[in-house]
Amino acid sequence: MAKLSAPARRALENAGITTLEALSAWSAEKLLALHGIGPSTIPRLEAAFSEAGLKWVGR
């Protein structure tokens, strides 16, 4: 998740999300409700899942 903007990383950390595994339970809609997460963050997260060989169940 290092490729995310600083506000997006802080938003995830403040929500207790520090790993892709923790993130996988969140839907894109729920993430977009967090302050600091914008529409451009979602494709970056999808790419992070793909690079890690994981599937985002929240999507």
C-alpha distance matrix in Angstrom:
0.0 3.8 5.4 5.7 9.1 10.3 12.1 9.4 7.4 11.0 12.0 9.7 10.8 14.3 14.3 13.7 10.4 8.5 7.9 7.8 11.5 11.9 10.2 12.6 15.5 14.8 16.3 15.2 18.3 17.5 14.1 16.0 18.4 16.1 16.9 14.1 12.8 14.7 15.6 13.6 10.3 11.5 11.8 8.4 7.3 10.4 9.6 6.6 9.3 11.9 10.7 10.4 13.8 13.2 14.7 13.7 16.9 16.3 16.7
3.8 0.0 3.8 5.4 8.0 8.9 11.7 10.1 7.8 11.3 13.2 11.7 12.1 15.6 16.5 15.8 13.1 10.7 10.8 11.3 14.9 15.3 13.9 16.3 19.2 18.3 19.8 18.3 21.2 20.5 16.9 18.3 20.6 18.0 18.1 14.9 14.3 16.0 17.2 14.7 11.9 13.9 13.8 10.1 10.2 13.2 11.7 9.1 12.4 14.4 12.4 12.7 16.3 16.3 18.1 17.3 20.6 20.0 20.2
5.4 3.8 0.0 3.8 6.7 9.1 11.6 9.8 9.0 12.7 14.0 13.0 14.4 17.4 18.1 18.1 15.1 13.5 13.3 12.9 16.6 17.1 15.0 17.0 20.0 18.7 19.4 17.4 20.3 20.2 16.5 17.3 20.1 17.9 17.8 14.3 13.3 14.1 14.8 11.8 9.6 11.8 11.2 7.4 8.8 11.6 9.8 8.3 12.0 13.4 11.8 13.1 16.4 16.6 18.0 17.0 20.5 19.7 19.2
5.7 5.4 3.8 0.0 3.8 6.5 8.2 6.1 6.1 9.7 10.6 10.1 11.9 14.5 15.2 15.8 13.2 12.3 12.8 12.6 16.2 15.9 13.4 15.9 18.4 16.5 17.2 14.9 17.4 17.2 13.4 13.9 16.5 14.2 14.0 10.5 9.6 10.8 12.1 9.5 7.0 9.8 10.3 6.9 8.0 11.4 10.8 9.5 12.7 14.8 14.0 15.0 18.0 17.4 18.2 16.5 19.6 18.1 17.8
9.1 8.0 6.7 3.8 0.0 3.8 5.5 5.2 6.2 8.7 10.0 10.8 12.3 14.2 15.6 16.8 14.8 14.3 15.6 15.8 19.3 18.5 16.0 18.8 20.8 18.5 19.0 16.6 18.4 18.1 14.3 14.1 16.3 13.7 12.5 8.7 9.0 10.1 12.2 9.9 8.1 11.7 12.6 9.8 11.2 14.6 14.2 13.3 16.4 18.4 17.7 18.7 21.8 21.1 21.7 19.7 22.5 20.7 20.3
10.3 8.9 9.1 6.5 3.8 0.0 3.8 5.4 5.1 6.1 8.6 10.0 10.4 12.1 14.2 15.3 14.0 13.4 15.5 16.6 19.8 18.5 16.6 19.9 21.5 19.3 20.4 18.4 19.9 18.9 15.2 15.3 16.7 13.6 11.9 8.5 10.1 12.0 14.8 13.1 11.1 14.5 15.9 13.1 13.7 17.4 17.2 15.7 18.6 21.0 20.1 20.6 23.8 23.0 23.7 21.6 24.2 22.2 22.5
12.1 11.7 11.6 8.2 5.5 3.8 0.0 3.8 5.5 5.1 6.1 8.7 9.8 10.4 12.3 14.3 13.4 13.8 16.2 17.1 20.1 18.2 16.0 19.3 20.4 17.7 18.6 16.5 17.4 16.2 12.8 12.5 13.4 10.2 8.2 4.9 7.3 9.6 12.9 12.2 10.2 13.6 15.8 13.6 13.9 17.6 18.1 16.9 19.4 22.0 21.8 22.1 25.1 23.7 23.9 21.3 23.5 21.0 21.3
9.4 10.1 9.8 6.1 5.2 5.4 3.8 0.0 3.8 5.4 5.1 6.3 8.6 9.9 10.7 12.5 10.9 11.6 13.4 13.7 16.7 15.1 12.5 15.7 17.0 14.3 15.1 13.1 14.5 13.5 9.8 10.0 11.6 8.7 8.1 4.9 5.0 7.8 10.7 10.0 7.3 10.2 12.6 10.6 10.3 14.0 14.9 13.6 15.8 18.6 18.6 18.9 21.7 20.1 20.1 17.5 19.7 17.3 17.7
7.4 7.8 9.0 6.1 6.2 5.1 5.5 3.8 0.0 3.8 5.5 5.2 6.1 8.6 9.9 10.6 9.0 8.6 10.8 12.0 15.0 13.4 11.7 15.1 16.7 14.8 16.4 15.0 16.8 15.3 11.7 12.9 14.2 11.0 10.7 8.1 8.5 11.5 14.1 13.1 9.9 12.4 14.4 11.7 10.9 14.7 15.2 13.0 15.3 18.3 17.8 17.5 20.6 19.2 19.8 17.6 19.9 18.0 18.8
11.0 11.3 12.7 9.7 8.7 6.1 5.1 5.4 3.8 0.0 3.8 5.4 5.0 5.9 8.5 9.7 9.5 9.8 12.8 14.6 17.1 14.8 13.5 17.2 18.0 15.9 17.7 16.6 17.7 15.6 12.4 13.5 13.8 10.1 9.3 7.5 9.3 12.7 15.9 15.5 12.6 15.1 17.6 15.2 14.3 18.0 18.8 16.7 18.7 21.8 21.5 21.0 24.0 22.3 22.8 20.2 22.1 19.9 21.1
12.0 13.2 14.0 10.6 10.0 8.6 6.1 5.1 5.5 3.8 0.0 3.8 5.5 5.2 6.3 8.8 8.5 10.2 13.0 14.1 16.3 13.6 11.8 15.3 15.6 13.1 14.6 13.6 14.2 12.0 9.0 10.1 10.1 6.4 6.3 5.5 6.8 10.5 13.7 14.1 11.2 13.2 16.3 14.6 13.3 16.8 18.4 16.6 18.0 21.3 21.6 21.1 23.7 21.5 21.4 18.4 19.9 17.2 18.5
9.7 11.7 13.0 10.1 10.8 10.0 8.7 6.3 5.2 5.4 3.8 0.0 3.8 5.5 5.1 6.4 5.0 6.8 9.3 10.5 12.5 9.9 8.3 12.0 12.6 10.6 12.8 12.3 13.8 11.4 8.3 10.7 11.2 8.1 9.4 8.5 8.3 11.9 14.4 14.6 11.1 12.3 15.2 13.4 11.3 14.7 16.3 14.1 15.1 18.6 18.9 18.0 20.5 18.2 18.3 15.5 17.0 14.7 16.4
10.8 12.1 14.4 11.9 12.3 10.4 9.8 8.6 6.1 5.0 5.5 3.8 0.0 3.8 5.3 5.0 5.1 5.7 9.3 11.7 13.4 10.7 10.4 14.2 14.7 13.4 16.1 16.0 17.3 14.6 11.9 14.3 14.4 10.9 11.6 10.9 11.6 15.3 18.0 17.9 14.4 15.9 18.5 16.2 14.2 17.7 18.9 16.2 17.3 20.8 20.6 19.3 22.1 20.0 20.6 18.1 19.6 17.7 19.7
14.3 15.6 17.4 14.5 14.2 12.1 10.4 9.9 8.6 5.9 5.2 5.5 3.8 0.0 3.8 5.4 7.3 9.1 12.6 14.8 16.0 12.8 12.5 16.1 15.7 14.0 16.5 16.6 17.1 14.0 11.9 13.9 13.0 9.4 9.9 10.3 11.7 15.5 18.5 19.1 15.9 17.4 20.5 18.7 16.7 20.1 21.7 19.3 20.3 23.9 24.0 22.7 25.3 22.9 23.1 20.2 21.2 18.8 21.0
14.3 16.5 18.1 15.2 15.6 14.2 12.3 10.7 9.9 8.5 6.3 5.1 5.3 3.8 0.0 3.8 5.6 8.7 11.5 13.1 13.7 10.2 9.8 13.2 12.3 10.6 13.3 13.9 14.4 11.0 9.4 12.2 11.2 8.3 10.2 11.1 11.4 15.0 17.6 18.6 15.3 16.0 19.3 18.0 15.5 18.5 20.6 18.3 18.6 22.3 22.9 21.5 23.6 20.8 20.6 17.5 18.0 15.6 18.0
13.7 15.8 18.1 15.8 16.8 15.3 14.3 12.5 10.6 9.7 8.8 6.4 5.0 5.4 3.8 0.0 3.8 6.2 9.1 11.5 11.7 8.2 9.2 12.5 11.9 11.4 14.7 15.8 16.9 13.6 12.0 15.2 14.7 11.9 13.7 14.1 14.1 17.8 20.1 20.7 17.1 17.6 20.5 18.8 15.9 18.8 20.6 17.8 17.9 21.7 22.0 20.0 22.2 19.6 19.8 17.3 17.9 16.1 18.9
10.4 13.1 15.1 13.2 14.8 14.0 13.4 10.9 9.0 9.5 8.5 5.0 5.1 7.3 5.6 3.8 0.0 3.8 5.9 7.8 8.6 5.6 5.8 9.5 9.8 9.4 12.6 13.5 15.3 12.6 10.4 13.8 14.2 11.7 13.8 13.4 12.6 16.0 17.9 18.1 14.4 14.6 17.2 15.4 12.4 15.2 16.9 14.1 14.1 17.9 18.2 16.3 18.6 16.0 16.4 13.9 15.0 13.6 16.0
8.5 10.7 13.5 12.3 14.3 13.4 13.8 11.6 8.6 9.8 10.2 6.8 5.7 9.1 8.7 6.2 3.8 0.0 3.8 7.1 8.5 6.8 7.6 10.9 12.3 12.4 15.5 16.1 18.3 16.0 13.4 16.5 17.4 14.6 16.2 15.0 14.5 17.8 19.5 19.0 15.2 15.8 17.8 15.3 12.6 15.5 16.4 13.0 13.5 17.1 16.7 14.6 17.4 15.4 16.6 14.9 16.6 15.8 18.0
7.9 10.8 13.3 12.8 15.6 15.5 16.2 13.4 10.8 12.8 13.0 9.3 9.3 12.6 11.5 9.1 5.9 3.8 0.0 3.8 5.3 5.3 6.3 8.7 10.9 11.7 14.7 15.5 18.3 16.4 14.1 17.3 18.7 16.5 18.5 17.2 15.9 18.7 19.8 19.1 15.3 15.2 16.6 14.3 11.2 13.4 14.2 10.7 10.5 14.1 13.7 11.2 13.8 11.8 13.3 12.2 14.1 14.1 16.2
7.8 11.3 12.9 12.6 15.8 16.6 17.1 13.7 12.0 14.6 14.1 10.5 11.7 14.8 13.1 11.5 7.8 7.1 3.8 0.0 3.8 5.4 4.8 6.0 9.1 10.1 12.5 13.2 16.5 15.2 13.0 16.2 18.1 16.5 18.9 17.5 15.4 17.6 18.0 17.3 13.7 12.8 13.9 12.1 8.7 10.2 11.3 8.1 7.1 10.7 11.1 8.7 10.8 8.4 9.6 8.6 10.9 11.2 12.9
11.5 14.9 16.6 16.2 19.3 19.8 20.1 16.7 15.0 17.1 16.3 12.5 13.4 16.0 13.7 11.7 8.6 8.5 5.3 3.8 0.0 3.8 5.4 5.2 7.5 9.8 12.7 14.4 17.4 15.8 14.4 17.9 19.4 18.1 20.8 20.0 17.9 20.3 20.6 20.4 16.9 15.5 16.8 15.5 11.9 12.7 14.2 11.3 9.3 12.7 13.5 10.5 11.6 8.7 9.6 8.8 10.0 10.9 13.4
11.9 15.3 17.1 15.9 18.5 18.5 18.2 15.1 13.4 14.8 13.6 9.9 10.7 12.8 10.2 8.2 5.6 6.8 5.3 5.4 3.8 0.0 3.8 5.5 6.2 7.9 11.4 13.3 15.7 13.4 12.1 15.9 16.8 15.3 18.1 17.8 16.0 18.8 19.7 19.9 16.3 15.3 17.3 16.0 12.4 14.0 16.0 13.2 11.8 15.4 16.3 13.7 15.1 12.0 12.3 10.4 11.0 10.7 13.6
10.2 13.9 15.0 13.4 16.0 16.6 16.0 12.5 11.7 13.5 11.8 8.3 10.4 12.5 9.8 9.2 5.8 7.6 6.3 4.8 5.4 3.8 0.0 3.8 5.4 5.5 8.5 9.8 12.5 10.7 9.0 12.6 14.0 12.8 15.7 15.2 12.9 15.4 16.0 16.3 12.7 11.5 13.8 12.8 9.1 10.8 13.2 10.9 9.7 13.4 14.7 12.9 14.3 11.2 10.8 8.2 9.3 8.2 10.7
12.6 16.3 17.0 15.9 18.8 19.9 19.3 15.7 15.1 17.2 15.3 12.0 14.2 16.1 13.2 12.5 9.5 10.9 8.7 6.0 5.2 5.5 3.8 0.0 3.8 5.5 7.7 9.7 12.6 11.5 10.7 14.1 15.8 15.4 18.5 18.1 15.4 17.2 17.1 17.5 14.3 12.2 13.9 13.7 9.9 10.2 12.9 11.2 8.8 12.1 14.1 12.2 12.6 9.0 7.8 5.2 5.7 5.7 8.4
15.5 19.2 20.0 18.4 20.8 21.5 20.4 17.0 16.7 18.0 15.6 12.6 14.7 15.7 12.3 11.9 9.8 12.3 10.9 9.1 7.5 6.2 5.4 3.8 0.0 3.8 6.7 9.8 11.7 10.0 10.3 13.9 14.7 14.7 18.2 18.6 16.0 18.1 18.2 19.3 16.3 14.1 16.5 16.6 12.9 13.3 16.4 14.8 12.5 15.8 17.9 15.9 16.1 12.4 10.8 7.9 6.6 5.5 9.2
14.8 18.3 18.7 16.5 18.5 19.3 17.7 14.3 14.8 15.9 13.1 10.6 13.4 14.0 10.6 11.4 9.4 12.4 11.7 10.1 9.8 7.9 5.5 5.5 3.8 0.0 3.8 6.6 8.2 6.3 6.6 10.1 11.0 11.2 14.8 15.3 12.7 14.6 14.9 16.4 13.5 11.5 14.4 14.8 11.4 12.3 15.7 14.6 12.9 16.2 18.4 17.1 17.6 14.1 12.3 8.7 8.0 5.2 8.2
16.3 19.8 19.4 17.2 19.0 20.4 18.6 15.1 16.4 17.7 14.6 12.8 16.1 16.5 13.3 14.7 12.6 15.5 14.7 12.5 12.7 11.4 8.5 7.7 6.7 3.8 0.0 3.8 5.3 5.2 6.3 8.7 10.2 11.5 15.0 15.6 12.4 13.4 12.9 14.9 12.7 10.0 13.0 14.3 11.4 11.6 15.3 15.1 13.5 16.1 18.9 18.2 18.4 15.0 12.4 8.7 7.8 4.0 5.7
15.2 18.3 17.4 14.9 16.6 18.4 16.5 13.1 15.0 16.6 13.6 12.3 16.0 16.6 13.9 15.8 13.5 16.1 15.5 13.2 14.4 13.3 9.8 9.7 9.8 6.6 3.8 0.0 3.8 5.5 5.1 6.1 8.8 10.3 13.3 13.3 9.8 10.1 9.1 11.3 9.5 6.8 10.0 11.7 9.5 9.9 13.5 13.9 13.1 15.4 18.1 18.1 18.6 15.7 13.3 9.6 10.0 6.6 6.1
18.3 21.2 20.3 17.4 18.4 19.9 17.4 14.5 16.8 17.7 14.2 13.8 17.3 17.1 14.4 16.9 15.3 18.3 18.3 16.5 17.4 15.7 12.5 12.6 11.7 8.2 5.3 3.8 0.0 3.8 5.4 5.2 6.6 9.3 12.4 13.4 10.3 10.4 9.8 12.9 11.7 9.6 13.0 14.8 13.0 13.6 17.1 17.6 16.9 19.2 21.9 21.9 22.3 19.3 16.8 13.1 12.7 9.0 8.9
17.5 20.5 20.2 17.2 18.1 18.9 16.2 13.5 15.3 15.6 12.0 11.4 14.6 14.0 11.0 13.6 12.6 16.0 16.4 15.2 15.8 13.4 10.7 11.5 10.0 6.3 5.2 5.5 3.8 0.0 3.8 5.5 5.3 7.2 10.9 12.4 9.9 11.3 11.9 14.6 12.6 11.2 14.9 15.9 13.5 14.8 18.3 17.9 17.2 20.1 22.4 21.9 22.7 19.5 17.3 13.5 13.0 9.2 10.5
14.1 16.9 16.5 13.4 14.3 15.2 12.8 9.8 11.7 12.4 9.0 8.3 11.9 11.9 9.4 12.0 10.4 13.4 14.1 13.0 14.4 12.1 9.0 10.7 10.3 6.6 6.3 5.1 5.4 3.8 0.0 3.8 5.3 5.5 8.8 9.4 6.6 8.5 9.6 11.8 9.3 8.5 12.3 12.7 10.6 12.6 15.6 15.1 15.0 18.0 19.9 19.5 20.8 18.0 16.3 12.7 13.2 9.8 10.7
16.0 18.3 17.3 13.9 14.1 15.3 12.5 10.0 12.9 13.5 10.1 10.7 14.3 13.9 12.2 15.2 13.8 16.5 17.3 16.2 17.9 15.9 12.6 14.1 13.9 10.1 8.7 6.1 5.2 5.5 3.8 0.0 3.8 5.4 7.7 8.3 5.4 5.9 7.0 10.0 8.6 8.3 12.1 13.0 11.9 13.7 16.6 16.8 17.1 19.7 21.6 21.9 23.2 20.6 18.8 15.1 15.8 12.3 12.2
18.4 20.6 20.1 16.5 16.3 16.7 13.4 11.6 14.2 13.8 10.1 11.2 14.4 13.0 11.2 14.7 14.2 17.4 18.7 18.1 19.4 16.8 14.0 15.8 14.7 11.0 10.2 8.8 6.6 5.3 5.3 3.8 0.0 3.8 6.5 8.8 7.3 8.6 10.4 13.4 12.1 12.0 15.8 16.6 15.2 17.2 20.1 19.9 20.2 23.0 24.8 24.7 26.1 23.2 21.4 17.7 17.8 14.1 14.8
16.1 18.0 17.9 14.2 13.7 13.6 10.2 8.7 11.0 10.1 6.4 8.1 10.9 9.4 8.3 11.9 11.7 14.6 16.5 16.5 18.1 15.3 12.8 15.4 14.7 11.2 11.5 10.3 9.3 7.2 5.5 5.4 3.8 0.0 3.8 6.1 5.7 8.4 11.2 13.3 11.3 12.2 15.9 15.7 14.3 17.0 19.6 18.8 19.4 22.5 23.8 23.5 25.4 22.7 21.5 17.9 18.5 15.1 16.1
16.9 18.1 17.8 14.0 12.5 11.9 8.2 8.1 10.7 9.3 6.3 9.4 11.6 9.9 10.2 13.7 13.8 16.2 18.5 18.9 20.8 18.1 15.7 18.5 18.2 14.8 15.0 13.3 12.4 10.9 8.8 7.7 6.5 3.8 0.0 3.8 5.7 8.1 11.6 13.3 11.8 13.7 17.1 16.6 15.9 19.0 21.0 20.3 21.5 24.5 25.4 25.4 27.6 25.3 24.3 20.9 21.9 18.5 19.2
14.1 14.9 14.3 10.5 8.7 8.5 4.9 4.9 8.1 7.5 5.5 8.5 10.9 10.3 11.1 14.1 13.4 15.0 17.2 17.5 20.0 17.8 15.2 18.1 18.6 15.3 15.6 13.3 13.4 12.4 9.4 8.3 8.8 6.1 3.8 0.0 3.8 6.4 10.1 10.8 9.2 11.9 14.9 13.8 13.7 17.0 18.5 17.8 19.6 22.3 22.9 23.2 25.6 23.7 23.1 20.0 21.7 18.6 18.9
12.8 14.3 13.3 9.6 9.0 10.1 7.3 5.0 8.5 9.3 6.8 8.3 11.6 11.7 11.4 14.1 12.6 14.5 15.9 15.4 17.9 16.0 12.9 15.4 16.0 12.7 12.4 9.8 10.3 9.9 6.6 5.4 7.3 5.7 5.7 3.8 0.0 3.8 7.0 8.1 6.1 8.2 11.5 11.0 10.7 13.6 15.5 15.2 16.7 19.3 20.3 20.8 22.8 20.8 19.9 16.7 18.4 15.3 15.3
14.7 16.0 14.1 10.8 10.1 12.0 9.6 7.8 11.5 12.7 10.5 11.9 15.3 15.5 15.0 17.8 16.0 17.8 18.7 17.6 20.3 18.8 15.4 17.2 18.1 14.6 13.4 10.1 10.4 11.3 8.5 5.9 8.6 8.4 8.1 6.4 3.8 0.0 3.8 5.5 5.5 7.5 10.2 10.6 11.3 13.5 15.3 15.9 17.5 19.5 20.7 21.8 23.6 21.8 20.6 17.5 19.3 16.3 15.3
15.6 17.2 14.8 12.1 12.2 14.8 12.9 10.7 14.1 15.9 13.7 14.4 18.0 18.5 17.6 20.1 17.9 19.5 19.8 18.0 20.6 19.7 16.0 17.1 18.2 14.9 12.9 9.1 9.8 11.9 9.6 7.0 10.4 11.2 11.6 10.1 7.0 3.8 0.0 3.8 5.4 5.8 7.9 9.6 10.6 11.8 13.8 15.2 16.5 17.9 19.6 21.1 22.4 20.7 19.2 16.3 18.0 15.2 13.5
13.6 14.7 11.8 9.5 9.9 13.1 12.2 10.0 13.1 15.5 14.1 14.6 17.9 19.1 18.6 20.7 18.1 19.0 19.1 17.3 20.4 19.9 16.3 17.5 19.3 16.4 14.9 11.3 12.9 14.6 11.8 10.0 13.4 13.3 13.3 10.8 8.1 5.5 3.8 0.0 3.8 5.6 6.2 7.0 9.2 10.6 11.6 13.2 15.1 16.2 17.4 19.3 20.9 19.8 18.8 16.4 18.9 16.6 14.8
10.3 11.9 9.6 7.0 8.1 11.1 10.2 7.3 9.9 12.6 11.2 11.1 14.4 15.9 15.3 17.1 14.4 15.2 15.3 13.7 16.9 16.3 12.7 14.3 16.3 13.5 12.7 9.5 11.7 12.6 9.3 8.6 12.1 11.3 11.8 9.2 6.1 5.5 5.4 3.8 0.0 3.8 5.7 5.2 6.2 8.7 10.0 10.6 12.5 14.3 15.3 16.6 18.5 17.2 16.5 13.9 16.5 14.3 13.1
11.5 13.9 11.8 9.8 11.7 14.5 13.6 10.2 12.4 15.1 13.2 12.3 15.9 17.4 16.0 17.6 14.6 15.8 15.2 12.8 15.5 15.3 11.5 12.2 14.1 11.5 10.0 6.8 9.6 11.2 8.5 8.3 12.0 12.2 13.7 11.9 8.2 7.5 5.8 5.6 3.8 0.0 3.9 5.4 5.1 6.2 8.6 9.8 10.7 12.4 14.2 15.5 16.6 14.9 13.6 10.9 13.3 11.2 9.5
11.8 13.8 11.2 10.3 12.6 15.9 15.8 12.6 14.4 17.6 16.3 15.2 18.5 20.5 19.3 20.5 17.2 17.8 16.6 13.9 16.8 17.3 13.8 13.9 16.5 14.4 13.0 10.0 13.0 14.9 12.3 12.1 15.8 15.9 17.1 14.9 11.5 10.2 7.9 6.2 5.7 3.9 0.0 3.8 5.4 4.9 6.1 8.6 9.9 10.4 12.2 14.2 15.2 14.3 13.2 11.5 14.4 13.2 10.8
8.4 10.1 7.4 6.9 9.8 13.1 13.6 10.6 11.7 15.2 14.6 13.4 16.2 18.7 18.0 18.8 15.4 15.3 14.3 12.1 15.5 16.0 12.8 13.7 16.6 14.8 14.3 11.7 14.8 15.9 12.7 13.0 16.6 15.7 16.6 13.8 11.0 10.6 9.6 7.0 5.2 5.4 3.8 0.0 3.8 5.4 5.0 6.2 8.8 9.8 10.4 12.4 14.2 13.7 13.6 12.1 15.5 14.4 12.9
7.3 10.2 8.8 8.0 11.2 13.7 13.9 10.3 10.9 14.3 13.3 11.3 14.2 16.7 15.5 15.9 12.4 12.6 11.2 8.7 11.9 12.4 9.1 9.9 12.9 11.4 11.4 9.5 13.0 13.5 10.6 11.9 15.2 14.3 15.9 13.7 10.7 11.3 10.6 9.2 6.2 5.1 5.4 3.8 0.0 3.8 5.3 5.0 6.3 8.6 9.8 10.6 12.4 11.0 10.8 8.9 12.2 11.2 10.4
10.4 13.2 11.6 11.4 14.6 17.4 17.6 14.0 14.7 18.0 16.8 14.7 17.7 20.1 18.5 18.8 15.2 15.5 13.4 10.2 12.7 14.0 10.8 10.2 13.3 12.3 11.6 9.9 13.6 14.8 12.6 13.7 17.2 17.0 19.0 17.0 13.6 13.5 11.8 10.6 8.7 6.2 4.9 5.4 3.8 0.0 3.8 5.4 5.2 6.2 8.7 10.0 10.6 9.4 8.5 7.2 10.7 10.4 8.7
9.6 11.7 9.8 10.8 14.2 17.2 18.1 14.9 15.2 18.8 18.4 16.3 18.9 21.7 20.6 20.6 16.9 16.4 14.2 11.3 14.2 16.0 13.2 12.9 16.4 15.7 15.3 13.5 17.1 18.3 15.6 16.6 20.1 19.6 21.0 18.5 15.5 15.3 13.8 11.6 10.0 8.6 6.1 5.0 5.3 3.8 0.0 3.8 5.4 5.0 6.0 8.5 9.7 9.9 10.2 10.1 13.8 14.0 12.4
6.6 9.1 8.3 9.5 13.3 15.7 16.9 13.6 13.0 16.7 16.6 14.1 16.2 19.3 18.3 17.8 14.1 13.0 10.7 8.1 11.3 13.2 10.9 11.2 14.8 14.6 15.1 13.9 17.6 17.9 15.1 16.8 19.9 18.8 20.3 17.8 15.2 15.9 15.2 13.2 10.6 9.8 8.6 6.2 5.0 5.4 3.8 0.0 3.8 5.4 5.1 6.2 8.6 8.5 9.8 9.7 13.5 13.8 13.2
9.3 12.4 12.0 12.7 16.4 18.6 19.4 15.8 15.3 18.7 18.0 15.1 17.3 20.3 18.6 17.9 14.1 13.5 10.5 7.1 9.3 11.8 9.7 8.8 12.5 12.9 13.5 13.1 16.9 17.2 15.0 17.1 20.2 19.4 21.5 19.6 16.7 17.5 16.5 15.1 12.5 10.7 9.9 8.8 6.3 5.2 5.4 3.8 0.0 3.8 5.5 5.1 6.2 4.9 6.0 6.5 10.2 11.3 10.9
11.9 14.4 13.4 14.8 18.4 21.0 22.0 18.6 18.3 21.8 21.3 18.6 20.8 23.9 22.3 21.7 17.9 17.1 14.1 10.7 12.7 15.4 13.4 12.1 15.8 16.2 16.1 15.4 19.2 20.1 18.0 19.7 23.0 22.5 24.5 22.3 19.3 19.5 17.9 16.2 14.3 12.4 10.4 9.8 8.6 6.2 5.0 5.4 3.8 0.0 3.8 5.4 5.0 5.8 6.9 8.6 12.2 13.7 12.5
10.7 12.4 11.8 14.0 17.7 20.1 21.8 18.6 17.8 21.5 21.6 18.9 20.6 24.0 22.9 22.0 18.2 16.7 13.7 11.1 13.5 16.3 14.7 14.1 17.9 18.4 18.9 18.1 21.9 22.4 19.9 21.6 24.8 23.8 25.4 22.9 20.3 20.7 19.6 17.4 15.3 14.2 12.2 10.4 9.8 8.7 6.0 5.1 5.5 3.8 0.0 3.8 5.4 7.6 10.0 11.7 15.3 16.7 15.9
10.4 12.7 13.1 15.0 18.7 20.6 22.1 18.9 17.5 21.0 21.1 18.0 19.3 22.7 21.5 20.0 16.3 14.6 11.2 8.7 10.5 13.7 12.9 12.2 15.9 17.1 18.2 18.1 21.9 21.9 19.5 21.9 24.7 23.5 25.4 23.2 20.8 21.8 21.1 19.3 16.6 15.5 14.2 12.4 10.6 10.0 8.5 6.2 5.1 5.4 3.8 0.0 3.8 5.4 8.8 10.7 14.0 15.8 15.7
13.8 16.3 16.4 18.0 21.8 23.8 25.1 21.7 20.6 24.0 23.7 20.5 22.1 25.3 23.6 22.2 18.6 17.4 13.8 10.8 11.6 15.1 14.3 12.6 16.1 17.6 18.4 18.6 22.3 22.7 20.8 23.2 26.1 25.4 27.6 25.6 22.8 23.6 22.4 20.9 18.5 16.6 15.2 14.2 12.4 10.6 9.7 8.6 6.2 5.0 5.4 3.8 0.0 3.8 6.9 10.0 12.8 15.3 15.0
13.2 16.3 16.6 17.4 21.1 23.0 23.7 20.1 19.2 22.3 21.5 18.2 20.0 22.9 20.8 19.6 16.0 15.4 11.8 8.4 8.7 12.0 11.2 9.0 12.4 14.1 15.0 15.7 19.3 19.5 18.0 20.6 23.2 22.7 25.3 23.7 20.8 21.8 20.7 19.8 17.2 14.9 14.3 13.7 11.0 9.4 9.9 8.5 4.9 5.8 7.6 5.4 3.8 0.0 3.8 6.6 9.2 11.8 12.0
14.7 18.1 18.0 18.2 21.7 23.7 23.9 20.1 19.8 22.8 21.4 18.3 20.6 23.1 20.6 19.8 16.4 16.6 13.3 9.6 9.6 12.3 10.8 7.8 10.8 12.3 12.4 13.3 16.8 17.3 16.3 18.8 21.4 21.5 24.3 23.1 19.9 20.6 19.2 18.8 16.5 13.6 13.2 13.6 10.8 8.5 10.2 9.8 6.0 6.9 10.0 8.8 6.9 3.8 0.0 3.8 6.0 8.9 8.7
13.7 17.3 17.0 16.5 19.7 21.6 21.3 17.5 17.6 20.2 18.4 15.5 18.1 20.2 17.5 17.3 13.9 14.9 12.2 8.6 8.8 10.4 8.2 5.2 7.9 8.7 8.7 9.6 13.1 13.5 12.7 15.1 17.7 17.9 20.9 20.0 16.7 17.5 16.3 16.4 13.9 10.9 11.5 12.1 8.9 7.2 10.1 9.7 6.5 8.6 11.7 10.7 10.0 6.6 3.8 0.0 3.8 5.4 5.6
16.9 20.6 20.5 19.6 22.5 24.2 23.5 19.7 19.9 22.1 19.9 17.0 19.6 21.2 18.0 17.9 15.0 16.6 14.1 10.9 10.0 11.0 9.3 5.7 6.6 8.0 7.8 10.0 12.7 13.0 13.2 15.8 17.8 18.5 21.9 21.7 18.4 19.3 18.0 18.9 16.5 13.3 14.4 15.5 12.2 10.7 13.8 13.5 10.2 12.2 15.3 14.0 12.8 9.2 6.0 3.8 0.0 3.8 5.4
16.3 20.0 19.7 18.1 20.7 22.2 21.0 17.3 18.0 19.9 17.2 14.7 17.7 18.8 15.6 16.1 13.6 15.8 14.1 11.2 10.9 10.7 8.2 5.7 5.5 5.2 4.0 6.6 9.0 9.2 9.8 12.3 14.1 15.1 18.5 18.6 15.3 16.3 15.2 16.6 14.3 11.2 13.2 14.4 11.2 10.4 14.0 13.8 11.3 13.7 16.7 15.8 15.3 11.8 8.9 5.4 3.8 0.0 3.8
16.7 20.2 19.2 17.8 20.3 22.5 21.3 17.7 18.8 21.1 18.5 16.4 19.7 21.0 18.0 18.9 16.0 18.0 16.2 12.9 13.4 13.6 10.7 8.4 9.2 8.2 5.7 6.1 8.9 10.5 10.7 12.2 14.8 16.1 19.2 18.9 15.3 15.3 13.5 14.8 13.1 9.5 10.8 12.9 10.4 8.7 12.4 13.2 10.9 12.5 15.9 15.7 15.0 12.0 8.7 5.6 5.4 3.8 0.0
